[in-house]
Amino acid sequence: GPSPRRAFALMTAAFGTGQIVGPLAAGWIAEATGSFTAPSVLASAVLVVSILLMLPVLATERRG
């Protein structure tokens, strides 16, 4: 099966990338639109997509 170390490394890299890119993108979008509404809606949409992508993984783990 997949290596837990590799999975943890990938999650850490993705989190770190998001911590760098997210504020930069949000600032750029907020500056372009004059409001933090658009970056907030975008962040919410990304969160929903992430949840939807994780649902099959969680269902597989529950089945054993």
N, C-alpha and C positions, 0 to 999 in steps of 0.2 A: 504493500500500500504506500500511499504518499508519506514522505518523511515529515514528522511534526516539526523538526528543526527548519526544514525548507519552507514549510507553510508559515511558520512564525516569522522567518526572515522576510518572506514576501509581504506579509501583513505589515511588518515594521517599515519596509521600504515604501509601501503604498501610503501608509499613514504619514511618513516623513515627507513624501512628495506632495501630498495634500496640504500639509502644514505650510509648505513653501509656496505652492502654486495658488492655493485657495485665496489667501489674503491679497496676493498680487492681482489675481483675476477680479476679485470682488472690488478692490480699489479702482481698477481700470474701468469696470462696468459702472460703478457708482459715479466716477468722475464723468463718464460719457453720458449718463442719464440724469445726473444731478440728484440722485436719490439712492438710498440703500435698499429700496424695495426690490428692484430687479435682481441684485445679487442674493438677497435673502430668499426670493422665490426660486432662483436657480439652485441654491444650496439645498432647499427643501426638496426640489425635484430630484436632485442627485441622491439624496438620502432615501427617497421613496424607491428609486431605481435600485439602489443597493439592497434594500430590504427585499424587493421582488426577486433579485438575483440570488439571494441567500435562501429563500423559501424552499427550493428543491433540495438544497444541501441539508437543511434542517430536517426535511421530511425523510430523506435517505438515512440520516443518523438515527431518527426516531424508530425506523423500521428495524434497525439493528444491523 
